[in-house]
Amino acid sequence: MSQSEADSLKAPLHPKHWPTWCVFGLWWLLVVLLPLPIQMWLGGKLGRLAARLSERRARITRKNLELCFPEKTEQEREALFWESMESAGKGFFESGMAWFGPQWRLRRWYTIEGLEHLQAAHDEGKGVLLLGIHFTTIEICAAFINQSYSIDGFYRPHKNPVYEYVQRWGRVRHNPFSHTIPRSDVRGIIRNLRNKRAINYAPDQDYGKKHSVFAPFFGIPAATVTAPSQLIRVGKAKAIPYVTGRHSDDSGYYIRFYPPMDELGQGDEQADAELINAFVEREVRRNPGQYLWSHRRFKTRPDGEKDFYRVEHMPWKQRRLKQEQQRKRK
C-alpha cells in the first residue's frame, strides 16, 4: 500500500467499539485544542501520576537506573527517575500529536540534520535501515521525519481494532508513500529494503534469547537482537543511525541522522550487536532523562545469572516506609 494505505484502512464502527472511540476522541480534542506548552505541562503531571499508580513500572525504572548509573548517588538517580517519568507522560501527548495533530502545526516544531545521508544511500540504489532509539519522542519524531522523507515503520498488531486502525492511520498520514509493516513480516521488510525504501527500526529492547546475542549495554550483558545484521545483509541496505530528542525547555524537537555504519551486516552478528549497543549507550548517556527506562532491558539473562527484576517480598509496613522515603527524595 502506498498513497491508498490511509484511505483503504477501514475504521471499525460497530457500536461495541464506540466507548473506545470516545476515548480517542477526547485524546484528539486535547492535542488539537491545547497549545504545546500546556500539553507538555499536563504530560509531566500525567507521568508523575502514572509513577504513583503503577508500582511495577516505577520499580522497573528505578532498577534500570540503579544498574546503569551505579556512579550516581541515590538522590541523583531519584531525580533522573522523576525526569524520565515526566518525559514518558509527555510522550503520551506527543503520540497523540503525531497521530491527530494538524500537519502545518507540527512543521513548526522540529529541526532535522543529516538528511543528506539518506539521500546519498538512495542515490546509490540502496535501501536504508534507520537505527533508532526508544526515547520517549520516538513516535512524534517519526512523524516529523515522514514530513520530510518517506519512511516505512514497524508496528505491533493490536488486539483492539480501534487502536489498530488509529496507530496505522496516524503513522501513514504524513506521507503518501509511507507503509506500515507488521513486525513479523520479515519478507515484506526485506522486499521494501531491496526496493530502496527507508525502514525505521529500534533495536534496543529485549526480545528474549531466540535470535539474540548478549552484548554489553552500560557494562551489563543484554540480549540484543541480531535482526539488524540479517536485514542489512539480505536486504542489501545501508544502516543509518539517528537520534531524537525534546529541547530542554519543551519548545520543540530535534532529529539528527549520522553517517552510515558500514561495518554492520558483514556477517559478524556479535560485533554488530556490540557496535549498536555502544551507539545506543552513548546517546542515552547524553540524554538519560528522555529514555524509556520502564522497559525490562535486562530481563533475559545468561545461564546462571539472577533475575534483576524479581520482586523481593517484604512486610507491608516496611514496603510502605520505603515508598514514603522515595517520595520524599523527589
Secondary structure, DSSP 4 states (H G I P E B T S, - for coil): --THHHHHPPP---GGGHHHHHHHHHHHHHHHHS-HHHHHHHHHHHHHHHHHH-HHHHHHHHHHHHHH-TTS-HHHHHHHHHHHHHHHHHHHHHHHHHHHS-HHHHTTSEEEE-HHHHHHHHHTT-EEEEE---BTTHHHHHHHHHHHS--EEEE---SSHHHHHHHHHHHHTT-TT--EEETT-HHHHHHHHHTT-EEEE---S---STTEEEEEETTEEEEEE-HHHHHHHHTTEEEEEEEEEE-TTSS-EEEEEPPP-TTTTSS-HHHHHHHHHHHHHHHHHHSGGGB-TTS-TT-S--TT---TT------HHHHHHHHHHHHHH-
